């Protein structure tokens, strides 16, 4: 926390080796933390000039400008990062996130279309556009994109799994079951494919058959919070609420950010009249989704219950 001393030490390093871009980057970061914006800007510009083919300086300067609401300057720096370091995925993601943060999803989409085109051999790159559609809750575009991707890249299991999830969200169980079975033929212990299988069984009204499938997953992967969550759902559908509650508790112990599990435990607490637990779950939900009314409404019920 001693920023002045830290800056002094990095300045010594810069004086000793003024041609090292990384030292100027470190100095700029410390100056940013110390709210020395003008000095940080100069340090990042120096890093850019010393290593113009690296995205680091451009990205740092873009974020600095964005924090200062210098929107056009920030956009220019993000674009320079992509132009000068075209294979750097962080630069391209940074540009898309910048557009999203400014309420410009169309520009974000175009930048990711360009990324997919220019980095077509990079799995992390060609998946970005579809992931963007998912983040925007645009199910039709996400479905079309991942349908196309799984045909273009049949060996990319991650693409196939995402597409299965989208098929389930669209109610296309038979197609989802076919694809998940293909994965299980290749690897019978694949956790995601077994979770898909159990989901489909539960949706078909065969929760009792889904339970042993998911018990096998959590046995092999006891720290898989998602598996515990789905096992809880299967137990509930099979009529075993006590086991369901235990699995939801384990799920949020492993991952407190599982909103659905928090919601289910709140419902269990309401049924029991345990308003202290209702408040605990409500507070978690407010923290996870502060712009959603649901957590606040639930918290109101908790306060009323405790008078």
QUIQUI-V584006 format. One record per run of one state. SS is the DSSP state (@ for helix, = for strand, . for the rest). FROM is the first residue (numbers start at 1). LEN is the number of residues. If there is no record, write none. Layout:
ss	from	len
SS	FROM	LEN
SS	FROM	LEN
//
This chain:
ss	from	len
.	1	2
@	3	14
.	17	4
@	21	13
.	34	3
@	37	14
.	51	4
@	55	13
.	68	3
@	71	14
.	85	4
@	89	13
.	102	3
@	105	14
.	119	4
@	123	4
.	127	1
@	128	8
.	136	3
@	139	14
.	153	4
@	157	13
.	170	3
@	173	14
.	187	4
@	191	13
.	204	3
@	207	14
.	221	4
@	225	13
.	238	3
@	241	14
.	255	4
@	259	14
.	273	2
@	275	14
.	289	4
@	293	13
.	306	2
//
